[in-house]
Amino acid sequence: MTILILFLIGRFLFSMIFIFTGITQLLKFNETVKYMSSLKVPFPTLSTLGSSIMALAGGGGIIYHSYCLYGAIAIILFLVPSTYFGHKFWSAPNKKEKNNQMQHFMKNIALTGGAIIIAVASLYIK
């Protein structure tokens, strides 16, 4: 029973960043579309809508244990393109920006790893 409670708390804490991101992107939809355009994300309006839905659905799915696996997959599918398009440290104009983008890139890699762990754990923790 303790492991289930700890797994729930961990999933809840992990999910908060994605739920917050999805809500923020929807509340500031036009600004997010402009930002995605500046990053040269393909189909910025559709990408904004899709990433918002993926973040919200993924975060919510991870919290609700029955959909934990699907939520984790949604988060992975959200993180991979957002990491590539949003944190291109290799083309940063200066060292400070390169370091900043590399930190965000590595954070997203770690979050992807966390989502993989949650996906696998959801298959074993019932």
C-alpha positions in Angstrom: 0.0 0.0 0.0 2.8 2.4 0.8 4.4 1.9 -2.6 1.1 2.8 -4.3 0.8 6.0 -2.3 4.4 7.0 -3.0 3.9 6.2 -6.7 0.8 8.4 -6.7 2.6 11.3 -5.0 5.5 11.0 -7.5 3.3 10.9 -10.5 1.3 13.9 -9.2 4.5 15.9 -8.7 6.0 14.9 -12.0 2.7 15.8 -13.9 2.4 19.3 -12.5 4.9 20.8 -14.9 3.1 19.4 -17.9 -0.4 20.4 -16.7 0.8 23.9 -15.9 2.5 24.1 -19.4 -0.6 22.9 -21.2 -2.8 25.4 -19.4 -0.4 28.3 -19.9 -0.1 27.5 -23.6 -3.8 27.6 -24.0 -4.3 30.7 -22.0 -1.6 32.5 -24.0 -2.4 30.7 -27.3 -1.5 33.6 -29.7 1.7 34.4 -27.9 2.7 30.7 -27.9 2.0 30.5 -31.7 4.2 33.5 -32.3 7.0 31.9 -30.1 6.7 28.6 -31.9 6.9 30.5 -35.2 10.1 32.2 -34.1 11.5 28.7 -33.3 10.6 27.6 -36.8 8.3 24.9 -35.5 6.3 23.4 -38.4 2.6 24.4 -38.4 2.9 26.6 -35.3 -0.9 27.0 -34.7 -1.5 23.2 -35.0 1.7 22.5 -33.1 0.6 24.8 -30.2 -2.8 23.1 -30.0 -1.3 19.7 -30.2 1.4 20.3 -27.6 -1.1 21.8 -25.2 -3.4 18.8 -25.5 -0.4 16.4 -25.2 0.8 18.1 -22.1 -2.6 18.3 -20.4 -3.7 14.8 -21.4 -0.3 13.3 -20.6 -0.1 15.0 -17.2 -3.6 14.0 -16.4 -3.1 10.5 -17.6 -0.1 10.0 -15.4 -1.9 11.1 -12.3 -4.9 8.8 -13.0 -3.3 5.3 -12.7 -5.5 3.6 -15.2 -4.1 5.8 -17.9 -0.6 6.1 -16.6 1.1 4.3 -19.5 -0.8 6.3 -22.1 -0.1 9.6 -20.2 3.6 8.7 -20.1 3.7 8.0 -23.8 2.0 11.3 -24.5 4.6 13.1 -22.4 7.4 11.4 -24.3 5.8 12.4 -27.6 5.4 16.0 -26.2 9.0 16.2 -24.9 10.9 14.9 -28.0 9.9 17.6 -30.4 9.8 20.4 -27.8 13.3 19.5 -26.7 14.6 19.6 -30.3 12.8 22.7 -31.5 12.9 24.6 -28.2 16.4 24.1 -26.9 18.8 24.1 -29.8 21.9 24.8 -27.7 24.1 23.9 -30.7 23.1 27.0 -32.6 22.9 29.4 -29.7 24.4 32.8 -30.5 26.7 33.1 -27.5 28.1 31.0 -24.6 25.6 32.2 -22.0 22.6 31.3 -24.2 24.3 28.0 -25.2 24.7 27.0 -21.5 21.1 28.1 -20.8 19.6 26.1 -23.7 21.8 23.1 -22.9 20.5 23.1 -19.3 16.9 23.1 -20.6 17.8 20.4 -23.1 19.2 18.2 -20.5 16.3 18.8 -18.1 13.9 17.6 -20.9 16.1 14.6 -21.4 15.8 13.8 -17.7 12.0 14.3 -17.8 11.9 11.9 -20.8 13.7 9.4 -18.7 11.3 9.9 -15.9 8.4 9.4 -18.2 9.9 6.1 -19.4 10.3 5.0 -15.8 6.7 5.9 -15.1 5.6 4.0 -18.2 7.5 0.9 -17.2 6.5 1.1 -13.5 2.8 1.4 -14.5 3.0 -2.0 -16.1 4.2 -3.6 -12.8 2.5 -1.5 -10.1 -1.2 -2.3 -10.1 
